[in-house]
């Protein structure tokens, strides 16, 4: 998608070190971290938001959670805990209209979130 910063990162137009990459997803550090560990899992396919996911996307969603689990295990915060966040729409704080999943760890989190 033209102008999408995540699409530019995925294509290599914007250089970013990937923590994880496979055929469907990339994971990299958030540029505005809200915890000691703050990663973004981004699908390589441009999907605007969770509102654009349908019943046909069960395998996609299973893949998302498999990658999150794999990254948590690889980086060692699977035992201490982590939070995953999906912001959908402007009022929820979605700044980039390409679905992405925040993975946060390295501090205690409170509830409700901000």
C-alpha positions, -999 to +999 in steps of 0.1 A: +000+000+000+014+034-011+027+055+018+023+028+045+053+030+068+050-007+077+049-017+040+080+003+035+097-015+064+087-049+051+099-041+016+133-028+029+127+007+018+130+017+054+158-002+071+149-020+103+164-049+122+140-077+124+138-097+156+118-123+136+108-128+100+091-156+080+070-157+049+040-140+065+052-118+094+080-095+107+087-085+143+108-054+152+113-029+180+087-001+184+104+033+180+084+047+209+087+019+235+063+018+264+081-010+283+116-024+284+105-048+257+081-033+231+079-051+198+056-049+169+044-080+150+033-069+115+019-091+088+036-087+054+002-086+037-013-051+041-045-054+062-058-021+075-072-032+109-089-059+128-121-047+112-107-061+079-103-096+092-129-121+083-139-157+090-114-168+062-085-155+083-084-182+110-050-194+099-037-158+098-048-153+135-034-187+145-001-176+129-001-143+148-003-160+181+022-187+172+047-160+163+040-141+195+046-173+215+078-181+196+093-146+201+084-146+238+102-179+242+132-169+221+136-137+241+129-153+275+099-133+287+074-162+282+079-172+319+078-137+334+048-124+314+039-101+286+010-081+272-003-081+237-022-051+224-042-045+192-053-009+187-082-005+162-091+029+149-081+064+157-098+067+191-080+035+202-046+049+193-040+031+159-015+055+143-006+033+113-034+018+093-018-016+088-028-041+115+000-047+140+003-064+174+022-048+202+042-072+224+052-056+257+073-070+286+099-061+311+078-043+336+046-049+357+014-038+340-017-024+357-053-028+348-072-011+334-047+001+308-045+038+299 
